[in-house]
């Protein structure tokens, strides 16, 4: 979508649009060395605040935009679809608010408020109420990205545009196209490898939701024996923001299942997912930022190296038997072998099944948390 189309979507239905009434200054910041922030501020003119903001982000390195991961949620919620209107393309977070990648330029980061008072159903947006005064009393955060790059990279804002609100009488509210200027348009980032500091095996246990078991980090760290079957998800936490594209993973020995990385819930987290449970054995998982050991032994709840009545005792013990995983009982998630959310005879059935019962496990030195 060209710039004019997004501007027109907010302003064209408002009669008597003036021009150059205000000046909007776009600026960038690097508060912690691993975050790229974009701000907008009305620095001259009398207005009722920002109506629309848009700016491109360019990288001086081919493929450098892969080092940006949008930090959720969008700071200007009344500008984001569905409350507001954005570029319809997809960006680092899957919506147009954080820009659409075209070559090495992230196009049209930002959006516009529902100044026209749209309340239709086709399309079903924008639907939000206008927020007044944004940008009048200082810079407002337009967007923020976690930065993780493997080589020195410079990010620059360019081709910005903005509308400001002329009056609070409406809707529709009259708006004016603003003059744009820049402050600190570029930020440089050195190649830094975020270090892995924590890892957790994450599994959904029925109504109890996601429960986690800690995995020790480093060659000598206590690992984790996973006694359950199903898709394996491991939450990785780093000491700085990180993008999936900047990290890589190898698993030795090869488990024969795919290990993939995706963005986590926070900017300093990734999710490592195995497409299926790896075969019984001990694995070393190595990433750019660190390594950990991970073991699989279906039914070996006590990590003894085989599956026997001792594992049944863990399940039927007073700390776990007929208890709920998570509050209020907080039964050991390992005892919930079938991931149902509680510890019952169904878990015993998994342990005594032909795939696990009296089956020896390889020498597993990971240990149990």
Residue pairs with C-beta under 8 A, 6 or more apart in sequence:
1 87
1 88
1 89
1 108
3 54
3 108
3 159
3 161
6 52
6 54
6 85
6 86
6 87
6 108
6 111
6 112
7 52
7 54
7 112
7 161
7 163
7 177
9 85
9 112
10 51
10 52
10 85
10 112
10 113
10 115
10 116
10 163
10 175
11 17
11 51
11 52
11 115
11 163
11 175
11 177
13 116
13 172
14 115
14 116
14 172
14 173
14 174
14 175
15 174
16 174
17 174
17 175
17 176
17 177
18 166
18 174
18 176
19 176
19 177
20 176
20 177
20 178
20 179
21 45
21 46
21 47
21 164
21 166
21 176
21 178
22 42
22 44
22 45
22 46
22 47
22 164
22 176
22 178
22 179
23 42
23 43
23 44
23 45
23 178
23 179
23 180
23 181
24 40
24 41
24 42
24 43
24 50
24 53
24 135
24 160
24 162
24 164
24 178
24 179
24 180
24 181
25 40
25 41
25 42
25 43
25 139
25 180
25 181
25 182
25 183
26 38
26 39
26 40
26 53
26 55
26 142
26 157
26 160
26 162
26 180
26 181
26 182
26 183
26 185
27 38
27 39
27 40
27 41
27 139
27 182
27 183
27 184
27 185
28 36
28 37
28 38
28 39
28 155
28 157
28 184
28 185
28 186
28 187
29 37
29 39
29 184
29 187
30 36
30 37
30 187
30 189
31 37
32 240
33 189
33 192
33 240
34 146
34 147
34 148
34 189
34 192
34 194
34 240
34 241
35 71
35 144
35 145
35 146
35 147
35 241
35 267
36 57
36 68
36 144
36 145
36 147
36 155
36 187
36 189
37 141
37 143
37 144
37 145
38 55
38 57
38 109
38 141
38 142
38 143
38 144
38 157
39 139
39 140
39 141
39 142
40 50
40 53
40 55
40 110
40 135
40 139
40 140
40 142
40 160
40 162
41 135
41 138
41 139
41 140
42 49
42 50
42 135
42 136
42 164
42 178
43 181
45 164
45 178
47 136
47 164
47 165
47 166
47 176
48 132
48 133
48 136
48 164
48 165
48 166
48 167
48 168
48 173
49 131
49 132
49 133
49 134
49 135
49 136
49 164
49 165
50 113
50 134
50 135
50 140
50 162
50 163
50 164
50 165
51 112
51 113
51 115
51 130
51 162
51 163
51 164
51 165
51 173
51 175
52 79
52 110
52 111
52 112
52 113
52 115
52 161
52 162
52 163
52 175
53 76
53 79
53 110
53 111
53 112
53 142
53 160
53 161
53 162
54 87
54 108
54 109
54 110
54 111
54 112
54 160
54 161
54 162
55 108
55 109
55 110
55 142
55 157
55 158
55 159
55 160
55 161
56 99
56 105
56 106
56 107
56 108
56 109
56 157
56 158
56 159
56 160
57 65
57 68
57 99
57 105
57 106
57 109
57 155
57 156
57 157
57 158
58 104
58 105
58 106
58 155
58 156
58 157
58 158
59 65
59 67
59 104
59 105
59 153
59 154
59 155
60 104
60 153
60 154
60 156
61 104
61 149
61 151
61 152
61 153
61 154
62 104
63 104
64 104
64 149
64 153
64 155
65 92
65 101
65 104
65 105
65 106
66 243
66 245
66 246
67 147
67 148
67 149
67 150
67 153
67 189
67 243
67 245
67 246
68 92
68 106
68 145
68 146
68 147
68 155
68 243
69 92
69 145
69 146
69 148
69 241
69 242
69 243
69 244
69 263
69 267
70 91
70 92
70 93
70 98
70 143
70 144
70 145
71 144
71 145
71 146
71 241
71 267
72 93
73 80
74 80
74 97
74 98
74 143
75 140
75 141
75 142
75 143
75 144
76 84
76 110
76 111
76 134
76 140
76 141
76 142
77 83
77 128
78 84
78 113
78 114
78 128
78 129
78 130
78 131
79 86
79 97
79 110
79 111
79 112
79 113
80 86
80 95
80 97
80 111
81 95
81 96
81 97
81 111
81 125
81 126
82 124
82 125
82 126
82 127
82 128
83 113
83 114
83 125
83 126
83 127
83 128
83 129
84 111
84 112
84 113
84 114
84 125
84 126
84 128
85 111
85 112
85 114
85 125
85 126
86 95
86 96
86 97
86 108
86 110
86 111
86 112
87 96
87 97
87 99
87 100
87 107
87 108
87 111
88 96
89 96
89 99
89 100
89 107
89 108
90 96
90 100
91 97
91 98
91 99
91 100
91 101
91 106
91 109
92 98
92 99
92 101
92 106
92 145
96 108
96 111
97 109
97 110
97 111
97 143
98 106
98 109
98 143
98 145
99 106
99 107
99 108
99 109
99 143
100 106
100 107
100 108
101 107
109 142
109 143
110 142
110 143
112 126
112 163
113 126
113 128
113 130
113 131
114 126
114 127
114 128
114 129
114 130
114 171
115 130
115 163
115 165
115 170
115 171
115 172
115 173
115 175
116 171
116 172
117 170
117 171
117 172
117 173
118 125
118 126
118 127
119 127
130 165
130 170
130 171
130 173
132 165
132 168
134 140
135 164
146 241
146 242
146 243
146 267
146 268
147 153
147 155
147 189
147 241
147 243
148 192
148 194
148 240
148 241
148 242
148 243
148 246
148 247
149 189
149 190
149 191
149 192
149 246
150 191
150 193
150 246
151 191
152 188
152 189
152 190
152 191
153 188
153 189
154 186
154 187
154 188
154 189
155 186
155 187
155 189
156 185
156 186
157 182
157 185
157 186
158 185
160 180
160 182
161 177
161 178
161 180
162 177
162 178
162 180
163 175
163 176
163 177
163 178
164 175
164 176
164 178
165 173
165 174
165 175
166 173
166 174
166 175
166 176
167 173
167 174
192 240
193 288
193 289
194 238
194 239
194 240
194 241
194 242
194 268
194 289
195 238
195 239
195 240
195 289
195 290
196 217
196 236
196 237
196 238
196 287
196 289
196 290
196 291
196 292
197 217
197 237
197 238
197 239
197 290
198 214
198 217
198 236
198 237
199 214
199 215
199 217
199 234
199 235
199 236
199 237
199 292
200 212
200 213
200 214
200 215
200 234
200 235
200 237
201 212
201 213
201 215
201 224
201 226
201 232
201 233
201 234
201 294
202 210
202 211
202 212
202 233
202 234
202 235
202 271
203 210
203 211
203 212
203 228
203 230
203 233
203 333
203 339
204 210
204 211
204 339
205 211
205 325
205 326
205 333
205 336
205 339
205 340
205 341
206 325
206 339
206 340
206 341
206 342
207 341
208 324
208 325
208 326
208 341
208 342
209 326
211 325
211 326
211 333
212 235
212 333
213 224
213 226
213 333
213 334
213 369
214 224
214 369
215 221
215 223
215 224
215 234
215 292
215 293
215 294
215 369
216 222
216 223
216 224
216 292
216 293
217 290
217 291
217 292
218 290
218 291
218 292
219 291
221 292
221 293
222 366
222 367
222 369
223 282
223 292
223 293
223 294
223 295
223 365
223 366
223 367
224 293
224 294
224 295
224 366
224 367
224 368
224 369
225 295
225 296
225 297
225 300
225 303
225 364
225 366
225 367
225 368
226 232
226 277
226 294
226 295
226 296
226 297
227 297
227 298
227 299
227 300
227 301
227 311
227 334
227 337
228 277
228 298
228 334
228 336
228 337
228 338
228 339
229 277
229 298
229 350
230 277
230 339
231 273
231 274
231 275
231 276
231 277
232 273
232 274
232 277
232 278
233 271
233 272
233 273
234 271
234 272
234 273
234 285
234 294
235 264
235 269
235 270
235 271
235 272
236 264
236 269
236 270
236 271
236 272
236 287
237 264
237 266
237 268
237 269
238 268
238 269
238 270
238 289
239 268
240 268
241 267
241 268
242 267
242 268
242 269
242 270
242 289
243 263
244 261
244 262
244 263
244 270
246 288
247 261
247 270
247 287
247 288
247 289
248 261
248 287
248 288
249 259
249 260
249 261
249 272
249 285
249 286
249 287
250 285
250 286
251 259
251 278
251 283
251 284
251 285
251 286
252 283
252 284
252 286
253 281
253 283
255 274
255 278
255 279
255 281
255 283
256 278
256 279
257 274
257 275
257 276
257 277
257 278
258 274
258 275
259 272
259 273
259 274
259 275
259 285
260 272
260 273
260 275
261 270
261 271
261 272
261 273
262 270
262 271
262 273
263 269
263 270
263 271
264 270
264 271
272 285
277 296
277 298
278 294
278 296
279 296
280 296
280 297
280 298
280 359
280 361
280 362
281 295
281 296
281 362
281 364
282 293
282 294
282 295
282 362
282 363
282 364
282 365
282 366
283 293
283 294
283 295
283 296
284 291
284 292
284 293
284 294
285 291
285 292
285 293
285 294
293 365
293 366
294 366
295 303
295 364
295 366
297 303
297 305
297 307
297 361
297 364
298 307
298 337
298 350
298 355
298 356
299 307
299 311
299 337
299 350
299 351
299 353
299 355
299 356
299 357
299 359
300 306
300 307
300 311
300 356
300 361
300 364
301 311
301 314
301 315
301 334
301 335
301 337
301 351
302 310
302 311
302 313
302 314
302 368
303 364
303 366
303 367
303 368
304 310
304 311
305 360
305 361
305 362
305 363
305 364
306 358
306 359
306 360
306 361
307 351
307 356
307 357
307 358
307 359
307 361
308 358
311 351
312 348
312 351
312 352
314 320
314 332
314 334
314 335
315 321
315 335
315 337
315 343
315 347
315 348
315 351
316 348
319 331
319 332
320 331
320 332
320 335
320 343
321 343
322 342
322 343
322 344
323 329
323 330
323 331
323 342
323 343
324 330
324 331
324 341
324 342
325 331
325 332
325 333
325 336
325 341
325 342
325 343
326 341
331 342
331 343
334 368
335 343
335 347
336 342
336 343
336 347
337 347
337 350
337 351
338 346
338 347
338 349
338 350
340 346
340 347
350 356
351 357
